[in-house]
Amino acid sequence: MIDFLRGTVAHRETEYVVLDVRGVGYRVFCANPYAVGAGKDGAEVTLYIHYHVREDAHLLFGFSSREEQSLFRLLLDVNGIGPKVAIGVLAGGRPEVIAAAIRQENLSFLTKLPGIGKKTAQRMVLDLKDKLGAWTSGEEDGSVFGLPEIAAAGPTASGAWAEAKAALLALGYTEAEADRAGQTVKPKLKGDETADAVTKLALQALFQQSLMK
């Protein structure tokens, strides 16, 4: 069983990074590959691993913290959520953001996460609400972690960007960095993109901009 991998980022795609660990390249699926190692190829990083085995493949899912790893595994306990949906959920924000939404029964926020419909969101609340004591900080405030802004966004290009921007801020990017990515991404949007897709485009734009510095 692999618990974590420490190595350098050799390559990245929209769904995964290739981590070079002593000359062996591991393909590790991540919520936001362009955020790993601050978007810098060659950066040394530690990824906490969930090793998933199915009939046709052995897959590695990587996380920057134990909290992300733990929440991912909790999500897998919810009926209807597999690894690809769970990793998409984590792309929506920090573990605290998602846990707060579950504990507050914020279905409006949860149903805007990739792959999560109303029934699955209800199951997330039912199955996980009482298991998330590790992520309780700040929940007394109904506006914790910017949830209203995300919940208010609609299924339009501007709404998808609002969700994507919130995700970037949750990942630690500054307002200026998020707006700079928006200047690149928003003109390309057709209006039918999901927030997850827009977030990945924004992370890719930030990565490309970092190479130009």
N, C-alpha and C positions, 0 to 999 in steps of 0.2 A: 504494500500500500504506500502510495506517495503522499506525504503530508505537505511538503512545500518544495519549490525549486528556486535555486538562486543562480542567476547567470546574467548574461547580457542580451539585450534585445537585438536580434540579428535581422528581423524582417517583421512587417506588420501588414495585415489586410483589414478589411472592414469588420471581420468577425473574430480574428485571432491574431496572436503574435507568435513568432518563432523565437524561442528562448534557447540561446546557446549555453549549454551547461557542460563545460570541459570538452568542447568539440562535438557534442551531440545536440542536434536541434530538436527541441520539443515543440510541437504545435499545441498552443494553449488558447482555448476559446475564452474570451473576456467580454465583460459588459461594454467597455469602451477601450478598444485596443489602442486608439490614438492618444489616450491619456496615460498609458503605461510608461513609466520612466520619464514622465513629463514630456512625452512625445518625441524623445530623442533616441534615435537608433544608436546602439552601442552603450546605452545606459545600463548600469548594473541594477538589477531589481530582484526582489524576493516576491514570489507569487505563491499564495497558499492554495493548495490543489484539492479539487474534488475529482476522483477517478471514477469515470462512468463506463460501465461495460454493457454492451448490447450485442445481439447476435452478429451484426455485420461490422462492428467497429468498437475500438477502445478509445474513449475520448477523455481529454484533460480539460477541466475548467479551472481558470485561475482567478485569484482575488487578491487585492492589495492589502487586505486586513482579515483578521480572524472573524470580525463581525460580519463582513460580507460573506465569508465562507459559511458561517453558521446560519445566516439568514437564507442563503441559497439552499442549504440542506433542509431547513424548515419548509421552504416553499415546495420542495419536492414531495413533502408529505401531504400536500393538498391535492385532492383528486382533480385531475384535468390539467395539472401543471407538470410538464416535463422539463428537462434541462434547458432546452432552447428557449422556452417561455420564461423560465426562472431567470436566465441570464439577461433576457430582455427586460424583465421587471427591474433588475438591479441597475440597468442603464438609466432608469428614471430618476435616480438620485442616491444619496447616501443611505446606508441602512437605517439611520435614525428617521429619515424622511418617510420611508416606506413603512417602518414599524409604527410611527406615529399615526399614519393614515389608517393602518389596520386597527390600532387600539382606539382611535376616534371613530371607527366605522365610517370612514370617509369614502363612500362608494363612488362618489363623483370623481375623486382623484384616482382611485384604484382602477376604475374602468377606462381611464385614459392611458394606462400602461399597456405596452404592446402585448397582444394576445389575451388580454383579460376582459371578459365580458361580465355582465351583471351577476350571473349565477356563480361564476368562478370567484368574483370579488366577494360575494356573500360567503362562499366556502372559506376563503382566506380569513375573513373576520371570525367565522365560527370556529375554525380549526386552530387559528394562531393567536387570537387576541390574548388569551391567558398565558401564552408561552413566551411573550415578548417583554419580560420584566427587565431585560438588559438594556433596553432602548426606551427608557421612560423620561429622560431629561427634557424639561421644557414643555411637556405635553399639556400643562395646565392652560397655556395660552392657545386659543383656538386658531391663531394664525401661525402656529409653529412651522418653521422651515419654509414659509412661503406657500403653504398648501392652498390657500384661497386663490392665489394668482394662477396656479396650475389648474385647479378645478374649474375656474371660470373660462378657461380657453376653449374655444370651439373647434370643430373639425374642419378648419380652413387653413390656408397657408399661414396666415398671421397667428392663428391659434396654435398650429404645430410649432411655429417658431417660438411662441411664448413658452410652451412646454420645454422645448429644446434649450432655450436660454436659462430657464429655471434649473434644468439638469446641469448645465455648464457651471452655474453659480454653486450648485450643490457639490460639484466635483472640485471646487476650489479656485476656479477661474475668476478673474476680476470682471467687474461690469464693463470696463473698457475692452478687455479681451473678448468678452462675449459679443459686444456690439461690433467689434472689428470682424469677427467671424460672420456675424449677421450681414454685414455689408457684402460679403462674398457669397453667402448662401442664399439670402432672400430673393435676389433677382432670378435665381435658377428654379425656384419653386413653382410648381404647376397648380398646387392647391389640393392634391390628393395624397400627398406624402404623409406618412405617420410621423409622430413626434420622435420615435426611435430612429427612423431614417434620417430625419433632419438633424438630430443630435450627432449621428455618425458623420454626416456631411460637415457639420460645424467643427467636430474634432479633427477631421481630415484637413479642413481649411486652416485650423490653428497649427496643425503639424507642419503643413506646407509653409506657413508664414514663419514658423520658428527656423526653418531651414534657410530662409532668406535673410536672417539677421546677421 
